[in-house]
Amino acid sequence: MLYRTLADCVVLVHAAFVAFVVLGGFLAWRWRWVVVAHVPCALWGIAIEYSGWICPLTPLENALRARAGLEGYRGGFVEHYVIPALYPAGLTRPTQAVLGTLVLTVNLVAYGVLLRRK
């Protein structure tokens, strides 16, 4: 039970991180200090999508699920949780590039507005 709960907590942290990567630039409109944390996170998220890497939280979640006697999953967090919600087909490299470009574009808009306000 403990390992399953920990795995579920990793999923929640991972989802919050993904949301922060995509939308954190908008938080900087209100709190300028968010930029210091958000820019490295956004660069990491973009790098993960463009390179096809697996985020280290995914193997952690799978290891915790295995310790709980559950099955893990292949691929990454985005492929397992996000893509099924957004797209009916599986994750492909072109889809990952689109997701990376989406993250980049959203953040360029957020920071463009932030800089323009200054």
Steps between C-alpha positions, in 0.01 A plus 500: 500500500783741585677453166179543305428823687854622435465415129173694488673794669774488235228519232349806667840670531576411138166641379556819701850530351364460146233763569766733640722444194215590265333779697761628745586798284156639571566479875795731442256773400392514863815383681824594324709263715329202329721566196804368689333163557296483182759563229717196593187284536367612162836436333507153656146424378577621150825297492316186614245533221745588221753234595255220577654444844307355791459723805665348811165510681361232266745225602448602864124459463542164326742377769254596773217328315714186464575507875124523557448189286349696212609522139690801376471632149723549200586841364478826685254694712372707208450189288319313778283772657485809278493364145203267560307801627596718203548263209347160422823365343829418676788736550724545199812711454312755287235527774773558756643776281154659480467484880845651546414778257170560680682538833754732340232712331284535811802609701624742234158664505493514880847651526444727202203656677700518825788685330261730320336596830839601637 
